[in-house]
Amino acid sequence: MKKRLDQLKQMAKSQGQEAVLITSTANVYYLSDFYCNPKERFLGLLLYTDDREPAIICLKWRQA
C-alpha cells in the first residue's frame, strides 16, 4: 500500500502538482486499504506531494 502511495506521490510531484485528490471509492481502497460505503456522501483521499500525511475525507451523514 505505501509503495502505491509513494509511486503516485512521485508521479504527481514530477508533474508539478502540490496534491492529488482521489475520489473513486475503489481507488481510495486500492491506495489506502481504507474501505467504506459512502452511499451519497463524498469520500476522498487527499495525497500531498510534500511530507504531510495523506488525509481521508468523508462527509458526515446528514439526516433530513
C-alpha positions, 0 to 999 in steps of 0.5 A: 500500500505505501509503495502505491502511495509513494509511486503516485506521490512521485508521479504527481510531484514530477508533474508539478502538482502540490496534491492529488485528490482521489475520489473513486471509492475503489481507488481510495481502497486500492491506495489506502486499504481504507474501505467504506460505503459512502452511499451519497456522501463524498469520500476522498483521499487527499495525497500531498506531494510534500511530507504531510500525511495523506488525509481521508475525507468523508462527509458526515451523514446528514439526516433530513 
